[in-house]
C-alpha cells in the first residue's frame, strides 16, 4: 500500500511539474526573444483550404502557411505551426500559446478589442451557399431555414446580422464541419468564404452554388494588444511583400486572382500600436 501511495504521489507531483512547465512555455515572447529562441510559433487554421490545411504529406500548407513561412524567413527563424479551431484562435494568442496568428483573421471591431491587427494582407467575400434547386435571390428568401456557419467566424457574424432574425443559425466547430452539415442535410444552407464553392463542388459536384454575397472582409495578422515590436515587424514585412510581388504571387497561386486593393484604414480597427 505504501509503495502504491508513493507511486501515486510521484505521478501527481510529475503532473503538477509538467503543468507548471507548460504554463511557463506558454508565456508571451517578444520578437527578439523569438529570434534568440530560433522558432516562431504560428497559430493557423488546420482544415480550411486553401487558407490553412494539412496536406497529404502531413505538412501545414495553404495561403497563410506560405505567408507565415516568408515572415519566419524574414525574422531568420524556423516556423512551428499550431493548427487552431476558429473559436480558439484569439485565446491561443492572448495566453501566449502562439506568438502570432496567420489564421484567416477577418478584421472586425469586436476582435480589435482583443488583439492587434496588422495592415490587411488578404480579402475574403462572405456568401450564402445552397442547393442549385433552391431559389434564393435576397435574404428574405431564407426565412425559416437552418443555416450553418463556423462558430465565432466572420461568416457567423455576417449571416447572423443578415438573416439571424428570420432564420436559425446553427454553429459548428470549423469550416469542414459546416460544409459537411450542408452535404449531409443537417442544414439547408451555409455561410461561407469565397472558396466554399470549390469545396462543396468537390464534395458533391454540381449540387450547390453561391446565392447571395453578404460582405467583403479583409484579413490581418493577429498579435497581442500593446506589443509594438510584433506589430511593427509584421507591418514592415507586409509592406515588403506587397512591394516585391511575393504577396501577389501567393495570392495568384492559392486564389487564382490578382492582389486585391486594400483599404488604407478601417473604422475602429487600428493597424498600428499607438
C-alpha positions in Angstrom: 0.0 0.0 0.0 2.8 2.3 0.9 4.6 1.7 -2.4 1.3 2.4 -4.3 0.8 5.6 -2.4 4.4 6.6 -3.3 3.8 5.9 -7.0 0.5 7.8 -6.9 2.1 10.8 -5.2 5.1 10.7 -7.6 2.8 10.7 -10.6 0.8 13.6 -9.1 3.9 15.7 -8.5 5.2 14.9 -12.0 1.8 16.0 -13.4 2.0 19.3 -11.5 5.6 19.9 -12.6 4.6 19.2 -16.2 1.7 21.6 -16.0 3.9 24.3 -14.5 6.5 23.9 -17.3 3.6 24.0 -19.8 2.3 27.3 -18.3 5.8 28.8 -18.4 6.3 27.7 -22.0 3.1 29.5 -22.9 4.3 32.9 -21.8 4.3 35.6 -24.4 7.6 36.2 -26.1 9.0 39.4 -27.7 10.3 39.5 -31.3 13.9 39.5 -30.0 13.2 36.5 -27.7 11.7 34.6 -30.6 14.8 35.4 -32.7 17.0 34.2 -29.9 15.0 31.0 -29.5 15.1 30.4 -33.2 11.5 29.3 -33.6 8.3 31.2 -34.4 5.1 29.5 -33.2 2.3 30.4 -35.6 -1.4 29.9 -35.0 -3.1 28.8 -38.2 -6.2 27.1 -39.4 -5.7 23.3 -39.9 -8.7 22.4 -42.0 -9.7 25.4 -44.1 -8.3 25.0 -47.6 -6.8 27.0 -49.3 -6.2 29.3 -46.4 -4.7 26.8 -44.0 -4.7 23.0 -44.1 -2.6 19.9 -43.6 -1.7 18.4 -46.9 -1.4 14.7 -47.9 2.2 14.7 -46.7 1.2 15.8 -43.2 2.6 19.3 -43.7 0.8 22.6 -42.9 0.1 24.2 -46.2 -2.0 26.9 -47.9 -2.1 30.7 -48.3 -1.5 31.6 -44.7 1.2 29.0 -44.4 3.1 30.5 -47.3 2.9 34.0 -45.9 3.9 32.8 -42.4 6.9 30.9 -43.8 8.0 34.1 -45.5 7.7 36.0 -42.3 9.7 33.4 -40.4 12.4 33.7 -43.1 12.3 37.5 -42.6 13.0 37.0 -38.9 15.7 34.4 -39.6 13.9 31.6 -37.6 12.2 28.3 -38.2 8.4 28.2 -38.1 6.3 25.9 -35.9 2.6 25.7 -36.9 -0.1 25.3 -34.3 -3.4 24.4 -36.0 -6.3 26.0 -34.3 -10.1 25.8 -34.4 -11.9 29.1 -35.3 -13.0 29.8 -31.7 -9.5 29.0 -30.2 -7.5 31.4 -32.3 -7.7 34.5 -30.1 -7.3 32.6 -26.8 -4.2 30.8 -28.1 -2.6 34.2 -28.9 -3.6 36.1 -25.8 -2.4 33.3 -23.5 0.9 33.1 -25.3 0.5 29.6 -26.7 1.3 31.0 -30.1 3.5 34.0 -31.0 1.3 35.3 -33.8 -1.8 34.5 -35.9 -1.8 33.9 -39.6 -5.2 32.3 -39.3 -7.7 33.8 -41.7 -8.5 36.5 -39.2 -11.2 38.7 -40.6 -10.8 42.2 -39.3 -13.8 43.1 -37.0 -14.3 45.8 -34.4 -15.1 43.2 -31.8 -11.9 41.3 -32.4 -9.9 44.5 -32.5 -10.7 44.9 -28.8 -8.9 41.6 -28.0 -6.0 41.6 -30.5 -3.9 43.9 -32.5 -4.4 43.7 -36.3 -1.7 44.3 -38.9 -2.4 46.0 -42.2 -4.7 43.8 -44.3 -2.9 41.2 -46.5 -5.9 39.2 -47.9 -9.6 39.8 -48.8 -12.5 37.4 -48.4 -16.1 37.5 -49.7 -18.7 36.0 -47.4 -21.7 34.5 -49.2 -24.7 32.2 -48.7 -24.4 28.8 -50.4 -27.3 26.4 -51.0 -28.6 23.8 -53.5 -29.0 25.0 -57.1 -32.6 23.7 -56.9 -33.4 26.3 -54.2 -34.4 29.7 -55.4 -32.8 32.4 -53.4 -32.1 36.0 -54.5 -32.5 38.0 -51.4 -32.1 37.5 -47.6 -35.9 37.3 -47.1 -36.0 34.1 -49.2 -34.3 32.1 -46.4 -36.8 32.8 -43.7 -37.3 29.7 -41.6 -34.2 27.9 -42.9 -31.4 26.4 -40.8 -28.1 27.9 -41.9 -24.7 26.6 -40.8 -21.7 28.7 -40.0 -18.4 28.1 -38.2 -18.9 29.5 -34.7 -17.1 32.8 -33.9 -16.2 33.3 -37.5 -16.7 36.2 -39.9 -19.4 34.0 -41.6 -21.2 33.7 -38.2 -21.3 37.5 -37.8 -22.3 38.2 -41.4 -25.1 35.6 -41.5 -26.4 36.4 -38.1 -26.6 40.1 -38.9 -28.2 39.5 -42.3 -30.8 36.8 -41.5 -30.5 35.8 -37.9 -33.8 37.3 -37.0 -35.8 35.2 -39.6 -33.6 32.0 -40.0 -32.0 29.7 -37.5 -28.2 30.0 -37.4 -26.5 26.7 -36.4 -22.9 27.0 -35.4 -20.3 24.3 -36.0 -16.7 23.9 -34.8 -15.0 24.7 -38.1 -15.4 25.1 -41.9 -15.1 21.4 -42.6 -17.9 20.6 -40.1 -20.0 23.4 -41.6 -19.6 22.0 -45.2 -20.4 18.5 -44.0 -23.6 19.8 -42.3 -24.9 21.0 -45.7 -23.8 18.0 -47.6 -25.4 15.6 -45.1 -28.7 17.6 -44.9 -28.3 18.9 -41.4 -28.8 22.5 -42.6 -30.3 23.9 -45.8 -27.6 26.5 -46.5 -24.2 27.7 -45.2 -22.5 31.0 -44.8 -19.1 30.5 -46.4 -16.0 32.3 -47.7 -15.1 32.6 -51.4 -13.7 29.1 -51.5 -16.7 27.2 -50.2 -18.0 26.8 -53.8 -14.9 24.8 -54.7 -15.1 22.7 -51.6 -18.8 22.0 -52.0 -18.3 21.0 -55.6 -15.6 18.6 -54.6 -18.0 17.1 -52.0 -21.0 16.9 -54.3 -20.3 18.0 -57.9 -22.9 20.3 -59.5 -25.2 20.4 -56.4 -24.5 23.8 -54.8 -24.0 27.4 -55.8 -23.4 30.8 -54.4 -26.7 32.6 -53.8 -26.1 35.9 -52.0 -23.0 37.9 -51.2 -23.2 39.4 -47.7 -19.9 41.4 -47.5 -16.2 41.5 -48.3 -13.9 41.3 -45.3 -10.2 41.8 -45.0 -7.8 39.6 -43.1 -5.0 40.9 -40.9 -2.2 39.2 -39.0 -3.0 39.0 -35.3 -0.6 40.0 -32.5 -1.2 40.8 -28.8 -2.5 44.2 -27.8 0.1 46.8 -27.0 3.0 44.7 -28.4 4.5 47.3 -30.7 7.5 45.2 -31.7 5.4 42.5 -33.2 3.0 45.0 -34.9 5.9 47.0 -36.4 7.7 43.9 -37.6 4.7 42.4 -39.3 3.6 45.6 -40.9 7.1 46.2 -42.3 7.0 42.7 -43.7 3.6 43.1 -45.3 4.8 46.4 -47.0 7.8 44.5 -48.3 6.0 41.5 -49.8 3.4 43.8 -51.3 6.1 45.9 -53.0 8.3 43.0 -54.2 5.5 40.9 -55.7 5.7 38.0 -53.3 2.2 38.5 -51.8 0.7 38.9 -55.3 2.4 35.6 -56.3 1.0 33.7 -53.3 -2.5 35.2 -53.9 -2.4 34.1 -57.5 -1.2 30.6 -56.5 -3.9 29.9 -54.0 -6.8 32.1 -55.0 -6.3 32.5 -58.8 -6.9 36.2 -58.5 -4.8 39.4 -58.7 -3.8 41.0 -55.4 -6.8 43.0 -54.1 -6.8 46.7 -53.4 -6.6 47.1 -49.6 -8.1 50.0 -47.6 -5.7 52.4 -46.0 -7.8 52.3 -42.9 -10.9 50.6 -41.5 -13.1 52.5 -38.9 -12.4 51.5 -35.3 -9.8 48.9 -36.4 -6.3 50.3 -35.9 -3.5 48.8 -37.9 -0.8 50.1 -35.7 0.0 50.3 -32.0 -0.1 54.0 -30.9 
